[in-house]
Amino acid sequence: MKCLKMFALFTCMVVLATVLHGCGQNKDDAVAVDGKATMTTQAPGLRGNTTNSSAEVDTTTKAKDSNQMRADDFPFYQMGTLPGLQFDGGVLSKDAYHRNLKSLDIEQLYRSVSKLLTDSKAYWPADGPQDGDTPSYAGLFGRLAWHCAGTFRLVNGTNATGGCEGARQRYWPENEWRDNVNLDKARGLLGEVKKKYSMNVSWADLITFAGTVGIRASGGPAKKFCFGRIDDSDGKRSVDLGVQGTNACSGEASCTSDAECKTYFRWPEQNDTDNVRCNLSQADGRLQASHSVGLIYVYPEGPELKNTHPAYNPAWVHNRYPKLSASEVRDTFKVRMGWTDRETVALIGGGHTLGRVHGNCNLQGTKWASKPYNGEGPHFEATPGSLRGPTDGTCGAGSEAGLGRNTVSSGFEGAWTRTPSRWNYDFFAAMLDEEWEPAKSPFGNDQWRTKNRSSLYANTQRLTSDLGVVSDDVYKAVALEYARDHDKFDSDFADAWYKLVHRSADHPHEDDLEKDAGICTEFEFLN
């Protein structure tokens, strides 16, 4: 992928080049105590520049907006979301961080994350109870890790870019992508763990590890995890992945949204009023791997059919087409991001086993209808400083107004499985055994429900992109295999998940981190 377009604005090209290629890192350390990193000009192990000869950076509070003090209600929130391109001074060089890793107690880190998983916080309650299961952040942390790592793009085996290394989801532009809605809360929750382990674990390692722990602690498969991802001091390297929102960006020449894409297409069968899809190659030289700026992969609701198509049904509440959605999934996962068909099915099935989607509120007729707050990052809040949806009765009342069961994130609503806090095999079984009909979420998004309203799976939902897995012959053959052979599904998903969270622009092969840092666990302490 071509160099990030905003790099031309910076004069330190040599420094930026070494960051991009992961070489030439400074070998000095930064000292951290309780989340505070002390920087001096004689300790340049902190990547990035400082104008002060001696400065103390408090990484727990430095990112506060000047007019919005959120940490009072959501402890550690400010650690995980830094406005705009704000510099994070608490970032170690690769050599310094890899030395710190040698003293990391991986088992204790696992225990800390595992404990947090079921410790539902009033300021952002864990999912589960609204679907008849126990509270758990496993699905949320899994989504956090996936969306952080899922920025990795590999087109035709070359042009590797993105990935969770750098943890740039904390910064603009990624923290304003609509697909990352409310992941600021997930990072805020993990801030409790980051505070405890400070410079002994990077944000990039913590995010991907937390997603992996969520799977393993919920009874799912996770074979191995390797540490060594270093953090970036800002979000510059994500600009070329696409700029959607510019709420927290100011004073930068690149504070211009790339949405809508300048070059785009619609499928021949697709309704002319439906959303366009971004071409891979954009007029400004960017390679746009997802079908829309601000999405990680595809439109989950899928393409809407023309009313002249033979499959169009005027009696349905929508005519989203799973078969065509499968083509979109393959275009993004395989062509633009380097996944095989089997890996794609495994990732979708495992990624949609734990957790749920959120859209349990109708904003029509409210002041948020024309510009829904769930599309406005980096804080995705109805009222500045609130970190939640409306508290005026629009989305629930009392302590869970605008959050918990009243949360609006993607706008889709419901769990994929009957036990979204525990690993299970409902995803493929339900899609293969049930007939699914078009439905609407309370928010108004197009999704699917079981036609048999007395079914075992009646309280679950499917996205059009999910149903694409059983509407494509190649995908369906894999889905049938996984429905029959749970061990094979577990093994393939664990391998695909490992590959997902271990590849990045700096380490484009799944075994690169292990070779580089050599700090891995196979969770032997759980045996």
Solvent accessible surface area in square Angstrom, and as a share of the most:
residue,aa,sasa,rsa
1,M,42,0.19
2,K,144,0.61
3,C,98,0.59
4,L,12,0.06
5,K,81,0.34
6,M,2,0.01
7,F,7,0.03
8,A,88,0.68
9,L,93,0.46
10,F,67,0.28
11,T,128,0.74
12,C,59,0.35
13,M,96,0.43
14,V,118,0.68
15,V,76,0.44
16,L,21,0.10
17,A,44,0.34
18,T,37,0.21
19,V,26,0.15
20,L,53,0.26
21,H,139,0.62
22,G,20,0.19
23,C,72,0.43
24,G,69,0.66
25,Q,21,0.09
26,N,66,0.34
27,K,137,0.58
28,D,64,0.33
29,D,65,0.34
30,A,8,0.06
31,V,99,0.57
32,A,27,0.21
33,V,101,0.58
34,D,99,0.51
35,G,5,0.05
36,K,82,0.35
37,A,0,0.00
38,T,63,0.36
39,M,10,0.04
40,T,44,0.25
41,T,77,0.45
42,Q,150,0.67
43,A,27,0.21
44,P,54,0.34
45,G,0,0.00
46,L,10,0.05
47,R,23,0.08
48,G,42,0.41
49,N,108,0.56
50,T,49,0.28
51,T,141,0.82
52,N,81,0.42
53,S,80,0.52
54,S,78,0.50
55,A,20,0.15
56,E,119,0.53
57,V,18,0.10
58,D,36,0.19
59,T,28,0.16
60,T,18,0.11
61,T,56,0.33
62,K,56,0.24
63,A,2,0.02
64,K,60,0.26
65,D,30,0.16
66,S,120,0.77
67,N,125,0.64
68,Q,35,0.15
69,M,108,0.48
70,R,1,0.00
71,A,25,0.19
72,D,122,0.63
73,D,105,0.55
74,F,3,0.01
75,P,53,0.33
76,F,60,0.25
77,Y,0,0.00
78,Q,2,0.01
79,M,9,0.04
80,G,0,0.00
81,T,1,0.01
82,L,6,0.03
83,P,25,0.15
84,G,5,0.05
85,L,33,0.16
86,Q,58,0.26
87,F,64,0.27
88,D,9,0.05
89,G,0,0.00
90,G,12,0.12
91,V,2,0.01
92,L,11,0.06
93,S,0,0.00
94,K,39,0.16
95,D,38,0.20
96,A,1,0.01
97,Y,5,0.02
98,H,22,0.10
99,R,109,0.40
100,N,39,0.20
101,L,2,0.01
102,K,155,0.66
103,S,84,0.54
104,L,17,0.08
105,D,74,0.38
106,I,27,0.14
107,E,61,0.27
108,Q,88,0.39
109,L,0,0.00
110,Y,9,0.03
111,R,100,0.36
112,S,20,0.13
113,V,0,0.00
114,S,31,0.20
115,K,154,0.65
116,L,5,0.02
117,L,5,0.03
118,T,92,0.54
119,D,57,0.30
120,S,48,0.31
121,K,34,0.15
122,A,91,0.70
123,Y,58,0.22
124,W,18,0.06
125,P,22,0.14
126,A,8,0.06
127,D,27,0.14
128,G,1,0.01
129,P,63,0.40
130,Q,40,0.18
131,D,38,0.20
132,G,75,0.73
133,D,14,0.07
134,T,85,0.49
135,P,50,0.31
136,S,13,0.09
137,Y,1,0.01
138,A,2,0.02
139,G,15,0.15
140,L,26,0.13
141,F,0,0.00
142,G,13,0.13
143,R,62,0.22
144,L,0,0.00
145,A,0,0.00
146,W,23,0.08
147,H,26,0.12
148,C,2,0.01
149,A,0,0.00
150,G,2,0.02
151,T,0,0.00
152,F,9,0.04
153,R,3,0.01
154,L,31,0.15
155,V,8,0.05
156,N,130,0.67
157,G,57,0.55
158,T,79,0.46
159,N,67,0.35
160,A,34,0.26
161,T,18,0.10
162,G,3,0.03
163,G,3,0.03
164,C,3,0.02
165,E,4,0.02
166,G,0,0.00
167,A,0,0.00
168,R,6,0.02
169,Q,0,0.00
170,R,1,0.00
171,Y,0,0.00
172,W,0,0.00
173,P,0,0.00
174,E,4,0.02
175,N,1,0.00
176,E,2,0.01
177,W,3,0.01
178,R,68,0.25
179,D,30,0.16
180,N,2,0.01
181,V,3,0.01
182,N,6,0.03
183,L,0,0.00
184,D,1,0.00
185,K,0,0.00
186,A,0,0.00
187,R,2,0.01
188,G,1,0.01
189,L,3,0.01
190,L,0,0.00
191,G,0,0.00
192,E,63,0.28
193,V,4,0.03
194,K,19,0.08
195,K,64,0.27
196,K,137,0.58
197,Y,22,0.08
198,S,18,0.11
199,M,22,0.10
200,N,52,0.27
201,V,1,0.00
202,S,9,0.06
203,W,11,0.04
204,A,0,0.00
205,D,0,0.00
206,L,0,0.00
207,I,0,0.00
208,T,0,0.00
209,F,0,0.00
210,A,0,0.00
211,G,0,0.00
212,T,2,0.01
213,V,0,0.00
214,G,0,0.00
215,I,8,0.04
216,R,65,0.24
217,A,48,0.37
218,S,18,0.12
219,G,61,0.58
220,G,9,0.08
221,P,22,0.14
222,A,8,0.06
223,K,96,0.41
224,K,52,0.22
225,F,0,0.00
226,C,0,0.00
227,F,0,0.00
228,G,0,0.00
229,R,3,0.01
230,I,9,0.05
231,D,12,0.06
232,D,6,0.03
233,S,14,0.09
234,D,23,0.12
235,G,0,0.00
236,K,23,0.10
237,R,19,0.07
238,S,0,0.00
239,V,0,0.00
240,D,4,0.02
241,L,5,0.03
242,G,0,0.00
243,V,0,0.00
244,Q,35,0.16
245,G,17,0.17
246,T,49,0.29
247,N,90,0.46
248,A,26,0.20
249,C,15,0.09
250,S,95,0.62
251,G,86,0.83
252,E,54,0.24
253,A,78,0.60
254,S,9,0.06
255,C,33,0.20
256,T,92,0.53
257,S,39,0.25
258,D,15,0.08
259,A,44,0.34
260,E,111,0.50
261,C,5,0.03
262,K,143,0.60
263,T,43,0.25
264,Y,113,0.43
265,F,52,0.22
266,R,92,0.33
267,W,52,0.18
268,P,108,0.68
269,E,57,0.25
270,Q,1,0.00
271,N,41,0.21
272,D,99,0.52
273,T,125,0.73
274,D,13,0.07
275,N,69,0.35
276,V,19,0.11
277,R,1,0.00
278,C,2,0.01
279,N,52,0.27
280,L,40,0.20
281,S,69,0.45
282,Q,14,0.06
283,A,81,0.63
284,D,83,0.43
285,G,23,0.22
286,R,5,0.02
287,L,31,0.15
288,Q,1,0.00
289,A,1,0.01
290,S,0,0.00
291,H,0,0.00
292,S,7,0.05
293,V,2,0.01
294,G,3,0.03
295,L,11,0.05
296,I,1,0.01
297,Y,21,0.08
298,V,14,0.08
299,Y,15,0.06
300,P,32,0.20
301,E,28,0.13
302,G,0,0.00
303,P,0,0.00
304,E,32,0.14
305,L,3,0.02
306,K,69,0.29
307,N,105,0.54
308,T,113,0.66
309,H,40,0.18
310,P,130,0.82
311,A,43,0.33
312,Y,68,0.26
313,N,48,0.24
314,P,113,0.71
315,A,90,0.70
316,W,109,0.38
317,V,87,0.50
318,H,8,0.04
319,N,5,0.03
320,R,37,0.13
321,Y,45,0.17
322,P,20,0.13
323,K,111,0.47
324,L,12,0.06
325,S,0,0.00
326,A,1,0.01
327,S,43,0.28
328,E,0,0.00
329,V,3,0.01
330,R,54,0.20
331,D,30,0.16
332,T,0,0.00
333,F,7,0.03
334,K,92,0.39
335,V,74,0.43
336,R,8,0.03
337,M,0,0.00
338,G,28,0.27
339,W,10,0.03
340,T,70,0.41
341,D,23,0.12
342,R,88,0.32
343,E,36,0.16
344,T,0,0.00
345,V,0,0.00
346,A,1,0.01
347,L,0,0.00
348,I,11,0.06
349,G,0,0.00
350,G,5,0.04
351,G,23,0.22
352,H,35,0.16
353,T,1,0.01
354,L,13,0.07
355,G,6,0.06
356,R,26,0.10
357,V,18,0.10
358,H,27,0.12
359,G,0,0.00
360,N,55,0.28
361,C,6,0.03
362,N,85,0.44
363,L,3,0.02
364,Q,129,0.57
365,G,83,0.79
366,T,39,0.22
367,K,162,0.69
368,W,25,0.09
369,A,34,0.26
370,S,112,0.72
371,K,127,0.54
372,P,45,0.29
373,Y,10,0.04
374,N,15,0.07
375,G,31,0.29
376,E,54,0.24
377,G,6,0.05
378,P,9,0.06
379,H,16,0.07
380,F,5,0.02
381,E,24,0.11
382,A,16,0.12
383,T,75,0.44
384,P,95,0.60
385,G,24,0.23
386,S,37,0.24
387,L,8,0.04
388,R,55,0.20
389,G,4,0.04
390,P,1,0.01
391,T,88,0.51
392,D,100,0.52
393,G,50,0.48
394,T,39,0.23
395,C,3,0.02
396,G,27,0.26
397,A,82,0.63
398,G,61,0.58
399,S,96,0.62
400,E,53,0.24
401,A,2,0.02
402,G,2,0.02
403,L,4,0.02
404,G,7,0.07
405,R,114,0.41
406,N,20,0.10
407,T,6,0.04
408,V,4,0.02
409,S,7,0.05
410,S,47,0.30
411,G,0,0.00
412,F,7,0.03
413,E,29,0.13
414,G,8,0.08
415,A,1,0.01
416,W,15,0.05
417,T,2,0.01
418,R,107,0.39
419,T,32,0.18
420,P,7,0.04
421,S,11,0.07
422,R,128,0.47
423,W,26,0.09
424,N,18,0.09
425,Y,70,0.27
426,D,8,0.04
427,F,3,0.01
428,F,8,0.03
429,A,27,0.21
430,A,0,0.00
431,M,8,0.03
432,L,45,0.23
433,D,107,0.55
434,E,38,0.17
435,E,110,0.49
436,W,26,0.09
437,E,37,0.17
438,P,13,0.08
439,A,14,0.11
440,K,104,0.44
441,S,6,0.04
442,P,64,0.40
443,F,38,0.16
444,G,39,0.37
445,N,33,0.17
446,D,14,0.07
447,Q,13,0.06
448,W,11,0.04
449,R,98,0.36
450,T,0,0.00
451,K,113,0.48
452,N,82,0.42
453,R,108,0.39
454,S,106,0.68
455,S,14,0.09
456,L,135,0.67
457,Y,21,0.08
458,A,14,0.11
459,N,138,0.71
460,T,8,0.05
461,Q,5,0.02
462,R,0,0.00
463,L,9,0.05
464,T,0,0.00
465,S,11,0.07
466,D,0,0.00
467,L,12,0.06
468,G,1,0.01
469,V,1,0.00
470,V,25,0.14
471,S,37,0.24
472,D,22,0.12
473,D,122,0.63
474,V,84,0.48
475,Y,1,0.00
476,K,77,0.33
477,A,60,0.46
478,V,12,0.07
479,A,0,0.00
480,L,68,0.34
481,E,44,0.20
482,Y,1,0.01
483,A,32,0.25
484,R,181,0.66
485,D,63,0.33
486,H,74,0.33
487,D,114,0.59
488,K,74,0.31
489,F,4,0.02
490,D,28,0.15
491,S,41,0.26
492,D,20,0.10
493,F,1,0.00
494,A,3,0.02
495,D,70,0.36
496,A,2,0.01
497,W,9,0.03
498,Y,33,0.13
499,K,31,0.13
500,L,5,0.02
501,V,3,0.02
502,H,2,0.01
503,R,13,0.05
504,S,5,0.03
505,A,30,0.23
506,D,29,0.15
507,H,14,0.06
508,P,39,0.24
509,H,117,0.52
510,E,67,0.30
511,D,57,0.29
512,D,28,0.14
513,L,2,0.01
514,E,63,0.28
515,K,154,0.65
516,D,56,0.29
517,A,20,0.16
518,G,49,0.47
519,I,33,0.17
520,C,39,0.23
521,T,7,0.04
522,E,97,0.44
523,F,0,0.00
524,E,103,0.46
525,F,50,0.21
526,L,58,0.29
527,N,154,0.79
